[in-house]
Amino acid sequence: MPGKFLLAAACAAFVSSSALAQQAPSTWTFNYTDFVERDTGQAAPYALGGSFSGSDLDHDGVLGLSELVSLEIFGRDFLGCAPSFEGMESYCNATGFSYRIGAGLDFDLRRTDIESAPPSGWIYHAIAGDQVELTHVGHRGAVSSTFYLWTPQTQLLIAGPVPEPSTPAMLALGVGMLGLLDRLRVYARRAPF
């Protein structure tokens, strides 16, 4: 009888841990290449890369902005909007994001980092399929902007999902449960009833 209770408890633990593992966010990395600089019309040796993590909570095959837990582009956080450097204020505005799993990535993101003394900062604005704007406002008010445009040659390389650390743990737990079940069957066969 204790063997059956142990087996039931182990199965319940396995099922609940498996359900939790399915809700763990997945992480994708991406990289766009082959842009054209707007002002020169020339190919630009520029790459736009980053990563995002989330779960398709509504199971519609599309990861939307509300389903993200992190989004990093230009090496900067666009969701939590943590300041890039000490003494800076950061403002983020993610007005759109969607990733159709196995297909296209779309976003409209803006981030502004401002250092108060002396005033200076950066503006990062990226609209997938349109343009990337990098603007620097210098200490003396000088503004320089560079715009990179999407073209038919712009390539997207996306990799993921990257397994979260909980995935190997769930695999190990599952294998361990199978071993335990096998051992319990052996003991059940030997035990006189």
C-alpha positions, -999 to +999 in steps of 0.1 A: +000+000+000+028+025+008+042+018-027+009+028-044+008+060-023+044+068-032+037+061-069+006+084-068+025+112-051+054+109-076+030+110-105+013+141-091+046+159-086+057+150-121+025+163-137+025+195-117+062+202-125+056+194-162+028+220-163+050+246-147+078+239-172+054+245-201+047+280-188+084+289-186+094+316-211+114+307-241+142+330-254+150+338-290+179+357-304+178+376-337+200+395-360+192+417-390+219+425-416+222+441-451+208+476-445+213+507-466+223+540-451+195+565-459+217+596-465+243+579-487+222+551-504+251+528-498+251+494-482+258+497-445+280+474-424+254+476-397+236+448-378+206+451-356+205+423-330+189+414-298+169+389-279+134+385-265+118+361-240+082+352-235+055+326-237+026+322-261+001+324-233-030+324-256-016+296-278-024+315-310+011+309-325+020+346-321+042+360-294+028+395-286+041+425-266+020+416-236+034+380-236+071+392-233+091+391-202+122+407-217+132+425-249+167+437-255+179+455-287+211+476-291+222+460-259+195+480-241+164+468-223+132+480-239+107+466-214+121+472-180+138+503-192+167+501-167+191+530-172+221+521-194+246+539-171+245+554-136+233+590-137+211+585-167+174+586-171+158+562-196+124+563-213+111+534-233+081+531-256+074+497-271+043+504-292+043+471-311+059+437-311+049+404-326+067+372-335+049+345-354+067+314-343+087+301-372+080+332-394+083+370-391+094+394-365+077+428-363+083+457-338+081+494-332+104+504-303+118+536-290+142+542-261+158+575-249+187+577-226+194+611-211+223+622-190+214+653-170+247+671-164+258+681-189+227+673-210+234+646-236+218+614-247+209+588-272+177+580-291+172+545-304+142+539-326+136+507-347+106+498-368+109+464-384+107+465-421+112+503-422+142+519-406+165+521-376+173+555-362+204+562-340+205+598-327+231+612-304+227+645-287+261+658-276+270+678-245+268+710-264+236+703-281+251+689-313+228+663-328+239+636-352+215+610-366+221+579-387+192+561-404+195+525-417+168+514-441+154+479-447+157+467-482+146+435-500+181+423-493+178+428-455+182+394-439+167+382-406+185+354-387+165+342-357+175+314-334+156+298-306+140+291-285+170+288-262+162+262-235+157+278-202+177+264-172+145+246-160+143+225-192+173+201-183+160+199-147+125+188-160+142+163-182+162+149-153+131+148-132+112+129-159+140+103-163+142+099-125+105+093-123+107+066-150+135+049-130+114+051-098+084+037-115+104+008-129+119+001-095+084+002-079+071-023-104+100-047-096+093-044-059+055-049-065+062-082-083+084-095-055+061-086-026+037-113-015+001-102-014 
